[in-house]
Amino acid sequence: MIPGPFSYHRPVTVADAVKLLSTLGDEARPLAGGHSLVPMMKLRLATPEHLVDLHGIAGLKGIRRDGNKVVIGAMTTQHDLLASDEIAKSLPILHETALLIADPQVRYMGTIGGNVANGDPGNDMPALMLTLGASYRLEGPGGAREVAATEFYQGAYFTALEPGEILTAISIPAPANGHGYAYEKLKRKIGDYATAAAAVMLTMSGGKVASCAIGLTNLHETPLLAVDAAKAVIGTSLDPATLKKAAAAAEAIMSPAADARGPIEYRKHVGGIMVTRALTRAASRAG
């Protein structure tokens, strides 16, 4: 299907983009990689009268180290993440996750900002941002503000973004040296959303888990931080009984939709398996 008619705008600064979005109101949508918005427009599920293309804003691109944080511009593509030495060195789980998103053609255009800001529960990066303790820089008519990823997601496609605001950067604390990490994703085919996925970041000390964070993808209307599941493994050597307990704690907060990827109970079951696999693989990398 062909999208409805719209006016196209290509600002060159964040201020210009914010002014356009504020002035045009609800009839305007920002355009990043377009992999979520354009298909919705083709199906006439979204019919914006104005598209504000963010590709001309150079300041929204790039990856840099700022003290103990890694700052990533919102218009940085998944391909850019895969090519970055800083990401490979400081945040290898981000590299691993980006490699599991769609296919190379999509990764050349799809942006990390679009992935995290859209509020789509099927996107991979939001749960990872929760796991990493990331924060988002939002800029709008009232200025700039920082919002923790844990406070950003309010429902499917509903976020903390206010009218006229855009997400401009993502700030991620650099993990401790020797941390373990893994992103486990079950999907039906290349390019599909996850049936279930889990991100794990942990540290080990004396053969036992010293710290842990677990994020869940596409198992609720928002990304989830499995706090109780992470607590269950602290101080343990991740023996089979502990892994089973952690998986059960994670499954207890899952509420996936029944869809073509499977019924609810199946998706919860494989969600627990993804948690177990991610914990095991993350522990094997730690040290």
Secondary structure, 3 states (H helix, E strand, C coil): CCCCCCEEECCCCHHHHHHHHHHHHHHEEEECCCCCHHHHHHCCCCCCCEEEECCCCHHHCCEEEECCEEEEECCCEHHHHHHCHHHHHHCHHHHHHHHCCCCHHHHHHCEHHHHHHCCCCCCCHHHHHHHHCCEEEEEECCEEEEEEHHHHEEECCEECCCCCCEEEEEEEECCCCCCEEEEEEECCCCCCCCCEEEEEEEEEECCEEEEEEEEEECCCCCCEECHHHHHHHCCCCCCHHHHHHHHHHHHHCCCCCCECCECHHHHHHHHHHHHHHHHHHHHHHCC
